Structure formats: structure tokens, C-alpha cells
Amino acid sequence: MGKQLALAHGKDGIRVNVVSPGPIEFEGGNWEMIKDTMTKFYEATLRQQPLGRFGKPDEIARCVAFIASPAASWVNGSHLIVDGGFTNRTHF
């Protein structure tokens, strides 16, 4: 959908990109609840993280700020996966 919108609206100067965050942990978030109620699942998911931790909201925000900024003016129709390497498949 993002690519189709980018192709349709690029000529109008509208860039469309998609950001897909991986597991993000923050106070009051789902992972905090899962940590307390489904400890084994939480720990198993954490072990799968190549960086050994969950992401933080500011890490996603910095990526969004970049992709929306003039520094990324040539980025259009892209899918940015921000997950610390959690997703282990090829993206086409």
C-alpha cells in the first residue's frame, strides 16, 4: 500500500514511506504487562533479540524523524524495518 501511494503521489511532491518497529518496551506498554503475566514468553522473545534487548520509543522516533526530514528527500516508497535485527527474513 505504501509503495502504491508513493508511486501515485510522488509527482505531487508527497513522499510515502512505511516504518515497521519491532518489539518496543516502555512503561505502561504491552511488553511490561507481558513481562509480569507471561514471563516465559517475555524471556523467550528477549532471547531472540540479536541486540539482547527490546527497542525504546525514542529509537523509533529518531528513524521516523529522519525519514520525514529533508535529509531523506530522495526516500520514497520505502519500508524501513526498525527492530534491532529481530526480523530474520529477506525483504523484497
Backbone torsions as a table, in degrees:
resi	resn	phi	psi	omega
1	MET	NA	-44.8	-180.0
2	GLY	-60.8	-43.4	179.3
3	LYS	-63.2	-43.2	179.8
4	GLN	-62.6	-42.3	177.6
5	LEU	-65.3	-39.8	178.8
6	ALA	-61.5	-43.7	179.7
7	LEU	-66.7	-38.3	-177.4
8	ALA	-73.0	-33.3	-171.5
9	HIS	-112.7	-2.5	179.0
10	GLY	-57.2	-39.6	-179.3
11	LYS	-63.0	-20.1	178.4
12	ASP	-93.4	6.6	179.9
13	GLY	80.5	15.0	179.7
14	ILE	-103.0	119.3	177.0
15	ARG	-95.6	141.4	177.7
16	VAL	-128.3	123.0	177.4
17	ASN	-135.1	159.3	-178.7
18	VAL	-121.7	134.6	175.1
19	VAL	-116.5	125.0	179.5
20	SER	-116.2	105.5	178.9
21	PRO	-79.7	151.3	171.8
22	GLY	-86.4	-159.4	178.9
23	PRO	-61.8	121.6	-178.0
24	ILE	-119.1	129.7	-178.0
25	GLU	-111.7	132.0	176.5
26	PHE	-155.7	159.7	-178.7
27	GLU	-58.6	127.9	180.0
28	GLY	84.2	0.8	-178.4
29	GLY	-88.5	175.2	-178.1
30	ASN	-60.0	-41.0	-177.7
31	TRP	-65.9	-28.7	175.1
32	GLU	-65.7	-43.1	178.3
33	MET	-66.2	-43.3	180.0
34	ILE	-63.9	-38.6	178.5
35	LYS	-58.6	-38.4	-177.8
36	ASP	-82.6	-29.5	-173.1
37	THR	-109.3	-23.8	-178.8
38	MET	-132.8	61.3	-171.7
39	THR	-55.3	-43.4	-178.4
40	LYS	-63.4	-42.8	178.0
41	PHE	-63.3	-44.5	178.6
42	TYR	-57.4	-50.9	-177.5
43	GLU	-65.2	-37.5	178.1
44	ALA	-64.9	-41.8	178.6
45	THR	-66.4	-41.0	178.5
46	LEU	-62.3	-38.7	178.4
47	ARG	-64.1	-25.8	179.9
48	GLN	-79.6	-11.2	-178.2
49	GLN	-76.2	116.7	179.9
50	PRO	-57.7	-30.5	-180.0
51	LEU	-90.6	-1.1	175.1
52	GLY	77.7	15.8	-179.6
53	ARG	-159.2	165.8	172.3
54	PHE	-84.3	163.0	177.4
55	GLY	-77.4	170.9	178.6
56	LYS	-121.3	150.0	-177.7
57	PRO	-53.5	-38.7	-178.1
58	ASP	-66.3	-24.9	177.9
59	GLU	-70.3	-36.0	176.0
60	ILE	-72.2	-43.6	-178.4
61	ALA	-59.0	-39.5	179.3
62	ARG	-64.6	-37.5	177.5
63	CYS	-67.2	-42.0	178.3
64	VAL	-64.3	-42.7	179.6
65	ALA	-61.1	-41.1	178.1
66	PHE	-63.8	-51.6	-174.0
67	ILE	-65.9	-22.6	177.5
68	ALA	-90.4	-8.8	-173.9
69	SER	-87.5	165.9	174.9
70	PRO	-61.2	-22.8	178.4
71	ALA	-63.4	-21.9	179.3
72	ALA	-111.1	32.9	-174.8
73	SER	-63.0	-18.6	179.7
74	TRP	-99.2	4.7	179.0
75	VAL	-93.7	116.3	-179.0
76	ASN	-150.6	130.0	179.5
77	GLY	79.4	20.7	-177.6
78	SER	-96.7	156.7	176.5
79	HIS	-121.4	107.9	-178.2
80	LEU	-98.9	116.2	178.7
81	ILE	-95.7	119.8	-176.9
82	VAL	-117.6	85.8	-173.0
83	ASP	-139.3	14.9	178.2
84	GLY	64.5	20.8	-179.3
85	GLY	88.9	8.3	-176.8
86	PHE	-61.5	-42.3	179.6
87	THR	-76.5	123.6	-173.9
88	ASN	-115.9	42.6	175.7
89	ARG	-129.9	163.6	178.9
90	THR	-78.1	137.3	180.0
91	HIS	-107.4	127.3	178.5
92	PHE	-111.2	NA	NA
